[in-house]
Amino acid sequence: MTGAQKARRLGKHFLMIDHVLVVAGFYLVFPIIGLHFVGKLGWAAAAVGLALGARQVAQQGLALFGGSLSDRYGARPLIVAGMLLRAGGFALMGFAANPGWLLVSCVMSGLGGSLFEPARGALVVKLTRPAERPRFYSLLMMQESVSAVTGALLGTMLLGVDFRWVGLGGSALFVLAALANALLLPAYRVATPGTSSTTAMRIPLRDKPFLLLVLTLSGYYIMTVQLMMLVPVTLSTLSGTPGTVAWMYAMDAVLALTLLYPMARLGERYLSLEARLQTGIGIMCCAVLAMSSARALAPMFICIAVFYTGSLVAEPARESLVSRYALPSARASYMGLSRIGLAAGGLFGYTAGGWLLDWSRAAQAPGLPWLVLAAIGTLTLAVLACAAAPLPRKKSPPVAG
């Protein structure tokens, strides 16, 4: 094994360990927000959704800026700074006494993510070869599922004591992740040396096929963020206890561990990345449509299982498809700009999801939010199907010194 191969292997192992801490810390806090502020304290769902949407915009909308800094200065300083900023946001969130403070804490955590997320995404692209990338993303998703259920279980346990411990627990995990990156992560360069921040930002902004893809995926994200907003609140309402949310993540973990890798192998053999993405979104649309008529806990869990299955098909394909565009001269900038659809979809998904929930309760029409979401997902699927075409490849433009 050459030195480069050994460094790549060790780097991938570190990314997997780091992924466990980041995902567990996130899911310890965010699925609990709606349960606490809407379900327990009775705040307006639209106000809580606005705070969650603002976090999404702060994190994903500014990810291009964070990615360009990573391309210029390397991954490690941006990862460490971002994780510490998120830790501060989570600690503040635990003591939020009104929607204003919740909004501030959510924005802080989002700004932290805008710094570390593009750098981590660029490291995956740097350390994996294109042929192995879909399988590596599948392994990360398997880890994510187990880490998510662990974080959600711990979060619901801490919620039974006090929500302050939820915020402080998430903060502690991100401080630990920051220390691990500061002490153990090599000083990787994620872009061609000499790339300036402004040059790195301009390269993906001029890539029109890439922009079309990431903006179209806004509809996909509008559906997925409901796992943090509408789904936990609905499960808690149907069961009468917030602990049901942890079982949702346990089901996700079981499905991921049993289905994700075999489906990834089958997809590689028979379907293109574009076809896998469209198939997954189609399955998710069917699940969301069925949720409109689910009035008991068992049917709702069946719908969620189908939804998760669709996401297991779509998400590795989406990550691989996006990373295929990334040029060596601006890897982190590409990964940062790829989150712009998540920024738009997250803001609209959280805010509209909360507003639709309030409206459906007032109108006694519980199926209304799910019907709207199914229509958005179907439109997204149609646009992706029409736009599907072989990806153009181009040479990296010259980098200014």
N, C-alpha and C positions, 0 to 999 in steps of 0.2 A: 504494500500500500504506500503510495507516494505521500509526501508531506501535505500536498494540496487536498488529496482525498481524505487524509486523516483529519485535517482542519475542518473540512466540510462535514464529515461525520460527527465530530465533536460539537460543531456548531448546531447541527440539527438536533442532537440530544439536548443541548442546553435550551433551545427554543421550545422543545416539548415540555421540559420542566418548568420553564418560565410561563408557558401557556396555562399550566395547571393553576398557578398562583393568580394569574390575571383573571381567568374565567371564574374561579371560585370567589375571588374578591368582588367581582362585578355582580354575580348572581346571588351573593349573600345579601346584597342591598337592593338592587333594582326591582326584582319581582315583588319585594315587600313594600315598596313605596305606595302603590295603589291600595294594597290591603290595609296599610296603617292610616294613611291620610284620607282615603275615600271610605273604606269599609269601617274603620274604627273611629276616626275623628269626625267623619261626616262632611269633609270638605267637598266642594263641588268638583266632580270628575273633570270638568273642562279646565279648571284652574290647575289641577294636578297634571293633566295632560299637557297643558301649556308649558309647565316647568320641564317635563320630560322631553317635550319637543324642542325646547330651547337647548337642552343638553345635547340633543342630537345635532342641531344646527351648529352649536359651538364646536363639537367634536368633528363632525364630518364636513361641515362647510369650510372650516379652516385647516382641514387636513392637507390641502395642497401647499399651504404656507409651511406647515410643519414638515411635510415631505421635502420641500425645497431646502430647508435648513439641514435636514439629514443628508441630502445629497452633497451639501457644501461642507458640513462639519463632521460627518460620520454619524453612526447610529447611536452609540452608547450615551453621549451627553443628552440627546433628545429623549431617549427612553427613560433615563434616570429622572430628569427634570419633570417629564410628563407624569410619571408614576407618583412622584412626591406631591405634585399639584392635585392629582386625583385623590390621594390619601387625605389631603386637607379638605377637599370638597366633601368627602364622605363623612369625615369627623364633624364638619359643620352641619351637615344634613341631619345627623342624629339629634341635634339640639334645635332644629327648625321649629319655630312656634307659630309661624304664619306663612302664607303662600309666597310672600316676598323673599323670606330667607330660604325657603325651599328652592325658589328660582335661582338665587345666587349660588347655592351649593351645587345645584345641577349644572349650572354654567361652568363653575370651577372644575367639576369632574370632567365635563366635556372638553374644556381647554386642555386638560391634562392628556386626554385621549388623542387630541389633535397633534400632540407632540410625539407620543410614543407609538401610536398605531401604524402610521405610514412607515416608520423606521423598522418596526418588527415585520411588516408585510414585505418590505424590500429585502430584508435578510432572508426570508423564505425563498424569494425569487433568486437571490444571489447564491444560496447554498444548495439549491436543488436543480437538477437538470429537467428540461421540459418533459421528457418521457416519464419521469418518476413523480412529477409534481402533483397530478391528480390523486395518486395514492397517498402522498404525504399529506395533502389537504384532508383526505379521508381519515387518516390517522389522527390529525389534529382535531377533527370533528368528533371522533370517538372519545378522545380525551376531554373535549369540551363538554360532551354530554355527561360524562361521569363527574367532572368538576362542577358542572352546573347543578346537578342534583345534590352534590355534597354542599355547595354553597347555599342552595335554597333550603335544604334541611336545617343547616346551621342558622340561617336567617330566621326561619319560622320558630326555631327554638329560642333564639335571642329575643324575638318579638314577644314571646310569652313572658319574658322578664321585663324588658323595656326597649323601646325603639332606639334609645341612645346607644345601647350595646350593639345594635345592628350596624349603625353608622361607624362606631369605633372598631367593630370587628372587620368590616370591609377596609377601613383605613389601615389597620394593622397588617393585613395581607398585602396591600400595595406598598407599604413601607418595606416589608420583607422582600418583595419582588424588586424594588428599587435597589436595595442593598445587594441582592444577588447579581443584578446587572452591573452595578458599579464595581463589584469585586471580581466577578468571574467572566463577564462578557469581553472578548477581545475587542480591540479598537478597529472594528471592521469599517471599510469604506464601502458604501452601497452604490456609488456612482463613479463614473470615470473621473480620475483626478483632474482638477482644474475646472470642474463645472461650477459656475457661479450660481447663486440662488435664483437670480432672475432668469438666467438661461434655462435652468432646470424647470422652472415654472412654465416657461413659454412652450417647451417642447410638447407636453401632453395637451395643452390648450389649443394647439394647432392641429391636433389629430382628430379630424371630424368623425370618422367611424367610431373611434373610441368614445368621444363625447356622446354620440347618439346612443351607444350601448348603455353607458352609465346613467344617462338621464332617463332612458326608458325603464331601467330597473327601479326607478322610484316607486312604481306600482307594486313591484314585488316586495319592496321594503314596507310599504303601507300595510301589507298583510302580515309580514313577519313580526313587526313591532307590537302587534296585538297580543303576542305571547307575554308581553310585559304590562299590557294595559287591560284590554277587555277580557282576555281569557282568565287571568287570575281572579278578577273581580267576579266574573260569572261563576267560576267554580266555587268561590267562597260563598256566594249567594245560594247556589244550589245545595251545597253541603252544610252550610251553617258554621263552618270552621275554616280558618286560613290554612290549616295544616294540609288541606287537600292539594294545595299548590305544589308542595314538595313531592307528592305522588305523581303529579304531572311530569316533573323533571326526572323522576325515577323511571317512568315509562319511556321517556325520551332516551335515557341512558341504555335501557334494555334494547330498544329498537336500534339504536346506533351500534351497540356492540354486536348484535346479531345480524343486522342487515347491511350496514354501511359499506364495509369492505367488499363483501360479495357483490353488491350492486355496483360498486365502482369498477370491479373487474369485468362484470358483464357489460357495463356501459362502454368501457374502453374497447371491447371486442365488437360490439354491434352498432353503437350510436356515436355520432359526432358530439362535440361539446355543446353545440347549439341545440341539437335534438334533445340531449339530456336536460339542459336548462328548461326548455319548453315543456318537456314531459313532466318534470317536477312541479313547475308552476301550474300546469293543468290539474295535477292531482291535488294541489293545495286549494285551487279554486273550487273543486268539487267538495272538499272538506268544509270550506267556509260556507258554501251554499247549504250544506246539510246542517251546519250549526244553527241556521235560522229556525229550524224546527225542533231542535234538541231542548227538551223541557225537563230532563232528569239527568242525574249525574252519569249513569252508565252510557246513554247515547252521546253525551258530551265528550266523555273520555274516548269513545270510539272515533268520533270526529277528529279529536285532537291527535289520536294515533295516526289517522290517515294524513292529516296535515303534516305531522312530523315526517312521515314516510316520504311525502312529496319534497320536503325540504332536504332530506337526506340524498335525494336524487339531484336536486337543483343546486345546492350550495357548493359542493366540490367542483361541479362544472362551471359555476359562475366564477369562482376564484381562479380556476385554471384559465378560463376564457379571458378574464381581465388581465391576468399576469402575462398572457401571450403577447399583449400589446407593448409591454414595458420595455423600453430601450435602455441599454446599459448606461447611457449618459444621464438618465433621469429616472432611475428605478423608483425611488421613494416618492418622487413627484407624481408619477403615474399611479402609484398605490394610494397616494393622498387624494388625487382627483377622482379616483374610482369611487370614493366615498361620497361624492356630491349627490348621487342619487339617494343614498341613505340619509343625507342631511334633509333633502326635500321630502322624501318619503317618511322619514321619522317625524319631522315637524307636523306634516299634514296628518300622518297616521295617529300620533298621540293626541293632537289637538282635536281632530275630527272624531277620533274614537271616543274621547271623553265627552265631546259635545253630543254625539249620537247616542251615547249611553244615557246621558241626562234626558235627552229628548225622548228616547224610547221608553224610559221609565215614566215620564210625564204622560205620554200618549198610550201607555200600556201596550206597546208593540215591541216585544223583546227581540223579534227576528229582524228588525229594521237595520241595525248596524251590520249584521252579517250579510244581508242582501246587497248593501252598498259596497262592502268589501269584495264580495264575489264579482260584482260588476267591474270594479277597478282591476281586479286580477285578470278577468277575461279580456279587458281592453289591452292590458300589458302583454298578455300572451299573443294577441292578434298583431300588435306592433312588432314584437320580436319575430314572429313568423314571417311577416312581410319584409322585414329588414335583413333576414338571415341571408348571408352571402359569404363566400370565401374571404378571409381576412387579408387585406393588402399588407405586404411587408415592404418596408423601406429601410434604407440605410440611415444610421444615426447621423444627424447633421453635425457639422464641425463645431467643436466646443471653443468658446472664446477663452483666452487665457486670463 
